[in-house]
Amino acid sequence: MPASDRHRATRRILIVDDIEDNCLLIEDHLQRQLKCEFRKASSGNEALQILKNWSPDCILMDIMMPVMDGIEATKRIKMIPACHDIPVLMVTAKQEMDSLEEAFDAGAVDYIYKPIDRTILVSRVKSALRSKEDLDRIKELNKELQQKKQELSSFSHTVSHDLKSPIVGAASLYDFFLYRIKNEFPQIIEDEGLKELLERIPQTFTKMLDFINTQLDYAEAGQVIGELESVSMDRIINAVIENFEYAEQEGIACFSKLPDMPEARCDPIRMLKVWQNMIANSIKFRGTKNPVRIKFGGEESRDTVKFWIRDNGPGIIAEHQDKVFETNARLNYDVEGYGFGLATVKKIIAAHGGNIWIDSEVKDGARFVFELPR
């Protein structure tokens, strides 16, 4: 049964007040209007003990109590992860109005004045319960959505992986077929029209495999994260730059000298893919810049390490800066690609608990920044 249906059937309400008559009065008022299961606590400490084994849908908390007042009790309740979303309503006398701001800061969502009016009590508790039900429903739907997303990602991974085998097999058969043609029917190869046609077939196989590998990279990006290691980001970037030696030789890219970079705790294989895709993105979308100049940087703070890559290409207009991280985001169809490169980068960074964005302050080119937890 979904969480929302359970709460509609029987609500759970915890009443916290050091005066038993007040607890009994609140319970009596609510029982006439709501189907509820009640628990009562005479102190903040007793309430915390009850919450270890019992999760209510709403808490009615008296402000003035000995030893631990309602505000301190609310603070402690909100520090418990499982209780963070439980609405707390403060029960207060009018002369205690000064304490309400402090109570809201502690995590309370509403208040009820003493002496308690039954109509106001019932209406405000009903409102709190509806909010809790809506929140539970959203959390349930989000959980289902995440499950569907995981299933879709696994399906994509399986399909992409299974497609590789027959294509690789077909490519091998074609190589054997071409070998036979060259040896047994050389006149076919001598025909320029047929020769061009035969040469285009392996290019198609290569393109198909490239697309499948791109899909696999994306499908695995948020799933398969290896053991985290403390690695030198300088070494990773330098290793990736070596893969782009052709770009420097052809005069289409120029890499600046790396500054001192902080270490990062990450999966080094996945981090290689991050830098590979970002450098490829700068080169691919360089526009008329030959060479495009690519710089790197990094810094660390107490909780995070931050890295960036910057180029002096045409840049990305503001309204497209959020779209570049989406799957199949093709903003320039004059450039070959599948639109998965930066989407894969975002998934890898997110799987490490980090974030990535485009520095909107940079106008001359583009600056991609990502942050990882220390």
Secondary structure, 3 states (H helix, E strand, C coil): CCHHHHHHHCEEEEEECCCHHHHHHHHHHHHCCCCEEEEEECCHHHHHHHCCCCCCCEEEEECCCCCCCHHHHHHHHHCCHHHCCCCEEEEEEHHHHHHHHHHHHHCCCEEEEECCCHHHHHHHHHHHHHHHHHHHHHHHHHHHHHHHHHHHHHHHHHHHHHHHHHHHHHHHHHHHHHHHHHHHCHHHHHCHHHHHHHHHHHHHHHHHHHHHHHHHHHHHHCCCCCCCEEEEHHHHHHHHHHHCHHHHHCCCEEECCCCCCCEEEECHHHHHHHHHHHHHHHHHCCCCCCCEEEEEEEEECCCEEEEEEEECCCCCCHHHCCHHHCCCCCCCCCCCCCCCHHHHHHHHHHHCCCEEEECCCCCCCEEEEEEEEC
